[in-house]
Amino acid sequence: MNDIDTKVRHVTQPGANLFVELGFDLTEAEQLQAESRKRINDTKVLKEALMSELAKWIKENHLKQEEAAVILHITHPRVSDVVNKKASKFTIDALVDMLTRIGKTIHFAIG
C-alpha cells in the first residue's frame, strides 16, 4: 500500500502577497502582485463585455433562458451565469464560441 503525504504544511492567508511567500524580495513581490491583479481585472472586464453582448442578444430576441441554452449549446444554469455576469465560470474561448454560434463577429483592438 502506498502512503500518500497529504499533510498541509502552509496555508497562505487571504490578502497575503503570495509572491513574498514564494521568496521574492518585497519590492519585486509588490510589483508582481500588482501586475497579476491587473491581468486578472483585464480578463474579467473582457469576459463581462462578452457576457453583456450575449445577455443583450437574449433580451433583444425575447428568448427564455431555456431557449437560449439550446441555441448556445449550454445548459440553462450556464445561461443564468452568463446573464448574471459570473465571469469566473467561463473562459474567454467559451464566450467567444457562444457569440459565434449566434452570428456575432468579434474584433479585438490591442493598444
N, C-alpha and C positions, 0 to 999 in steps of 0.2 A: 504494500500500500504506500502510495506517495503522499508525503505530508506537504501541503501547500501552506506557505507562510502568508497568513492573512492579517498579521498584526499591523495596526496603524501606528506609525512612528511619529507622524507630524500632521497637523491639520492647520492649514492657512486660515487665519481669521478673516471674516468678512471685512472688506475695506482695506486689508493689508496690501502692501505692494509686493506682489509675487516675485518681481524681479530682484528686490532686495533679498528675499528669502532664497532665491536661486544663487546669490552670491555676487551680484553686480554691485559696484560701488553706488552710493546714494544718488549722485548726480546722474549717472547713466541710467539707473533704475527709474528715476523720476521721468527722464526723457522717454524711455521705452514704454513706461506706463501711459504717458500722455499720448504717444503715437498709437498705442494699442487701443485706447479709448476712442481716439479719433476714427480709426479704421472701423471699429465696431459701430460707432454712431453713423458713419458714412454708409455702411452696409444697411443699417436699419432704415435710414432715410430713403435709400434706393428701393428697398423692399416695400416700404409703406407707399411710395409713389406707384409702384406696380400694382399693389393691392387696391389702391384708390381707383385706378383705371378699371380693374375687374369689378369692384363694387359699383362704380358708375355704370358700367355696361349692364350689370344685373338690374340696376334700378331703371335705366333707360328702356330696357326691354321688358320691364314689368314681369320679371321672372321670379318664381318662388325658388327658394334655395335648393329644393329637390330637383327642379328643372335645370337650374344652373349646374348642379352636380353632374347630371348626365352629360351635358354638353362639354363640361370641363374635364370629364373623366376622373372625378374625385368624389369623395363621399360628402353627404350633407354636412356632417360636422366640420369637414375641411372648408366648405363654403362659408360656414359661420366664422371660422377662424380668419378667412380672407376678409370678410365684411367687417369683422371686429379688429382688423389690423394686428393680428398676433404674429408679428414678424419673425419671432424666434422659431416658429413652427414650420417655416418654409425656407428653401434655398432660392437664390435668385433664378437658377435654372428652372425650377418648378414653376415659378411665377411667370417667367418668360414663355414657358411651354403652354401654360394656360392661356396667355394672351394670344399666342399664335393660333391656338385652336379656335379662337373667336374672330380670327382675321385681322388682328391688330399687328402692326409692324412697330418695332422698337428701334429707336435711334439713340445712340449714346454720344455724348459730347465729352471729350476729355480736355480738361483745362489745366 
